[in-house]
Structures are given as C-alpha cells and as structure tokens.
Amino acid sequence: MEMSPIGLVILLAIGVFVVYQVFFNKSEDAPVSKAKAPAAQPAPKKAEPKAVKKVEEKVKAPTKAVLSKMTKKEIDNLAKVDFGVKLDARETKDKMIAALQKEVKAQNK
C-alpha cells in the first residue's frame, strides 16, 4: 500500500499544525502568570525652609579681550542668548562690544 505524494504532503501539514499548536501557540486559555512589580513608595516630604531669599546673581559681561577674539555674529548671538540684549549688527565690532558691556552693566544694577 503506497501513499500518494499528495497524501504525504497533507499528513505532513497536519503534523506541523499540531506541533505548532502544542509548542508555539500562545492562546488565551493557557494560564499566564504575570508578576507584578512592587509598588514604589512615595518619597518622604522634605521640610521646606520658611524664608527663602531670592538672590540674583550678577552676571559679568565677558572682557573686551575675550569679545575681541569673537566674530560680530558670535558677539550678537552671545548677547541674545546669554543676556537677552539685541545688538545692532550694522555697527562696528568695537561699538557692539561697548554696547553689550553697557547693557550688561545696566542689567546688574
């Protein structure tokens, strides 16, 4: 009694399906144990100081020597980002440096 090639393929397919269902199928029927992580306890509250003095730090402008080594574009960017000062880029570098130092000095008063 010989089996036809089609019969062998069908038998093989059924075998593969059964093996897949037994070993690889993650069905909802199977009990799954999910370990819960322990709940994190809230950190204890720190005592806040009653009187907090706000101290504004006086930011010094870079020296003229440091600013002279920079390009006009770098000076303008430094003024915008670090000090919130808008400089006129049409001015000479020396005038921009003087204006920046003047504005920073005025901010620190």
Steps between C-alpha positions, in 0.01 A plus 500: 500500500672809375401855593469759235722810523192714566406281797851538645487878465161513674623272779813713543294821509274356772805396703656846471173663603469279810861569604446874452182498708660305784834678528473844342141618527445752779128468545290682755402170664846436637556641848750780492663614819591863492712606791418848618781729591486623857337841525743783552447688821482876472804685623456671834432872480794720575454790733498818298680798641257765617686802374685465175691800381517540128849587404556626152844426377670783326628371172814666385543585137795338329806717487583708197797272425275192491237674289762633257598143413141426395334585172219755485251220447628314809479818709143562380401141579663516845314822575165348398534164668685579821388854576180557300652804330432587137804659339513690173705280266563796269729659758873431522626225723638748755165681521318168542736402782450834673121475464496146641711595800283805561176297488633227728618760748155661493332160557715433807393822676 
